[in-house]
Amino acid sequence: MTDPTGRVFDALADPNRRYVVEALAERGTATATELAAELQVSRQAVAKHFAALGEAGLVESRREGRETRYELTPQPLAGALDWMADVGGKWDARLAALRKLLSSGSRRHSRRPRS
């Protein structure tokens, strides 16, 4: 997928990856081993989650001795938030127009003389 926003949504579709993002947001950095203990999955499984998050641009890694530490790079989240705000704004405008239409229709019908 070449759509950066789509890659972010794909990466965040998995609850374990959302946990990883939340953990990195709180702590700053973490290793696959640290998070594997918390998620009760293998270190390799967490490494695959990091790979998916990395493909979406959401994490970066760096070596510190024998460990690989991962850090959140939140910039791609801004694109996803912008997209959601844009779509939400369009829906708000459509719903406001619908409310106005329904409101004007109910006033017209309530003024109709009774036979």
C-alpha positions as CSV (number, residue, x, y, z in Angstrom):
1,M,0.0,0.0,0.0
2,T,1.4,3.4,-1.0
3,D,-1.1,5.5,1.0
4,P,0.7,6.6,4.3
5,T,-2.6,7.1,6.1
6,G,-3.8,3.7,5.1
7,R,-0.5,2.1,6.4
8,V,-1.1,3.8,9.7
9,F,-4.6,2.5,10.0
10,D,-3.5,-1.0,8.9
11,A,-0.7,-1.0,11.6
12,L,-3.1,0.2,14.3
13,A,-5.8,-2.3,13.4
14,D,-4.1,-4.9,15.7
15,P,-4.7,-4.5,19.4
16,N,-1.2,-5.7,20.3
17,R,0.3,-3.0,18.1
18,R,-1.9,-0.4,19.7
19,Y,-0.6,-1.5,23.0
20,V,3.0,-1.2,21.8
21,V,2.2,2.4,20.6
22,E,0.7,3.3,23.9
23,A,3.6,1.8,25.8
24,L,6.2,3.7,23.7
25,A,4.2,6.9,24.1
26,E,4.3,6.5,27.9
27,R,7.9,5.2,28.3
28,G,9.8,6.7,25.4
29,T,11.6,3.5,24.4
30,A,11.2,-0.3,24.9
31,T,12.7,-3.5,23.7
32,A,10.8,-6.4,22.1
33,T,11.8,-8.5,25.1
34,E,10.3,-6.1,27.6
35,L,7.0,-5.8,25.7
36,A,6.8,-9.6,25.1
37,A,6.7,-10.2,28.8
38,E,3.7,-7.8,29.1
39,L,1.8,-9.1,26.1
40,Q,2.5,-12.7,26.9
41,V,3.6,-13.4,23.4
42,S,7.1,-14.3,22.0
43,R,9.8,-11.8,21.5
44,Q,9.6,-12.7,17.8
45,A,5.9,-11.8,17.7
46,V,6.6,-8.4,19.2
47,A,9.5,-7.9,16.7
48,K,7.0,-8.6,13.9
49,H,4.6,-6.0,15.4
50,F,7.5,-3.5,15.5
51,A,8.2,-4.3,11.8
52,A,4.6,-3.5,10.9
53,L,4.7,-0.3,12.9
54,G,8.0,0.6,11.3
55,E,6.6,0.1,7.8
56,A,3.9,2.6,8.7
57,G,6.6,5.0,10.0
58,L,5.4,4.8,13.6
59,V,8.5,3.5,15.2
60,E,12.3,3.8,14.8
61,S,14.9,1.4,16.2
62,R,18.4,1.9,17.4
63,R,21.0,-0.5,18.8
64,E,22.2,0.0,22.4
65,G,24.8,-2.7,23.0
66,R,23.1,-6.1,22.5
67,E,19.6,-4.6,22.6
68,T,17.4,-3.0,20.0
69,R,15.4,-0.2,21.5
70,Y,12.3,1.1,19.7
71,E,10.9,4.6,19.9
72,L,7.6,6.1,18.7
73,T,7.7,8.5,15.8
74,P,4.2,10.1,16.0
75,Q,4.4,12.2,12.8
76,P,2.4,9.7,10.7
77,L,-0.4,9.8,13.3
78,A,-0.8,13.5,12.5
79,G,-1.7,12.6,8.9
80,A,-4.3,10.0,10.1
81,L,-5.8,12.6,12.5
82,D,-6.0,15.2,9.7
83,W,-7.8,12.7,7.5
84,M,-10.2,11.8,10.3
85,A,-10.8,15.6,11.0
86,D,-11.5,16.2,7.3
87,V,-13.9,13.3,7.0
88,G,-15.6,14.2,10.3
89,G,-15.9,17.9,9.2
90,K,-17.6,16.8,6.0
91,W,-20.0,14.6,7.9
92,D,-20.8,17.4,10.4
93,A,-21.6,19.7,7.5
94,R,-23.9,17.0,5.9
95,L,-25.6,16.3,9.2
96,A,-26.2,20.1,9.8
97,A,-27.7,20.4,6.4
98,L,-30.0,17.4,7.1
99,R,-31.0,18.9,10.4
100,K,-31.9,22.1,8.7
101,L,-33.9,20.4,6.0
102,L,-35.8,18.3,8.5
103,S,-36.4,21.3,10.7
104,S,-37.8,23.4,7.9
105,G,-39.9,20.4,6.7
106,S,-41.5,19.9,10.1
107,R,-42.3,23.6,10.3
108,R,-44.0,23.5,6.9
109,H,-46.0,20.5,7.8
110,S,-47.1,21.9,11.1
111,R,-48.5,25.0,9.5
112,R,-50.8,23.1,7.1
113,P,-54.4,23.9,7.7
114,R,-56.5,21.0,9.0
115,S,-59.6,19.9,7.1
